[in-house]
């Protein structure tokens, strides 16, 4: 079977949007998993029927997180920058890496997914991920690297805040789904998450029933050019349990979204100052 991605036409527009904030803001709200959009040529390489794909998107999409980031940005005293993926993570997952660690590849959840959240086939065995990596992943990574570099050049530091959500009950693809599932999970990195940033997040989200650290999801996103090398780039992942703001899976947002936006704006305000 030929891989349709081998003949993908050039994209008519970028698969991401960089939405400018205040020139003096060091904060980038990164929203990588909010979209359900899959270009038609990429859809041809997915083996699910339309109904099954729709259900998969319900489970895998961090619904309403782009809206959350936008609301927080508009209400924050110092407007943060936003970097938003406009395509589904079923196209490519920009927060993986082409040489992703073995356990994620084994689960079919590398940069190009080959398995669903329920570990069923998503793409044909033996498909070549290189065309999707070249077409979508590499330009995204380059643009995010440039966005961070621009904040460093302008403000002397960059604060990357990843905005995610996760289901109340673990899905089969989760490698560490048997741990705590707090209302707000804060993913950290030993090098890139300073104590002040973590403390600010815990304070901002303390009204949502509690925060936890690195469970069920751990780590942060930092472009490879800076990862483990430049301490001026700080990062935190915010994972919000979906029952706190929406109907699962894939349903509408509820009033919790406004409260979360206010909390995220508070965090942005705190870390926009000279020290986080």
Phi, psi and omega in degrees: 000127179287146178274114182303335181293344177297334183243026179299132174288159176301139180297141181286340177205161181301153179271020181206164176227131170258112183259111187297146174245202176297134180305333183264003179280132175272356192268132171241116172275116184257122183238092189267343193232028187268343188268153174250006188281128176231115179302147185305316179297328177287322178302327181295338179269004180256132189272357181282145172286171189299318181293318180293321177296320179299318178293322178296319177296325176302320183280321192270341184276136174275077189301141173070006181286331175293320176296320178299312181296321180296316180297317178296318181297320183290333183261349180290139180303322175247112188295122177283164171278154177231134175240113191239127173285125181265001178241157178296150174293350174284349171282293165216155174259107185292348180264000168269180175229151181305332177254039182309149184303155191304322185294326178286320177297320180297330179275001182074025184234047173279206180297327174242114184290139173244352179230157179272179176299338179257016175065026173267159180300134175252322178230161181297148175302139176081006179297147181268115182283349189303316180299321178291321177300311183295320187282322188242315187290310186297313177298324178297311181298321180295317181293321178293322176300316179295322180296318178293317179299323179295319178295321178298315182293327185272318187246349181087357177200166176220139178238109181263117178248110179280132181248112185228173168218166179211153186287155180297318178255140182297144174263156186302334182285343184293126183280337183226047186277001182268003179270187179300147178233075184289164177305322176227119177260131179252113179272134186232166174227135185300329182268321192256359179246095179289155181305323182294323178293316179296317180297320179297321179292318180297321178292315183297324186255014185293341181275009184250025176094005175117152176243155174229170184239125170059030173208126011273356180234139185239162173094177179222170176253123173223130178306144187302328181301333184251345190296124179071009185237325188235104183287352175289345175264111176254156186208148177211138174257130177249117179247115183257127178293131193294334180293349180280347185211358184206169173270127181264152346269141172074016183271190183287160175282155177243189183296340178300335182297319180295320179294321178294320178299320178295320179294319179294321177298321177298316178298314179302316180299316182297314186274357177282346178285184185293336180229135176248000000 
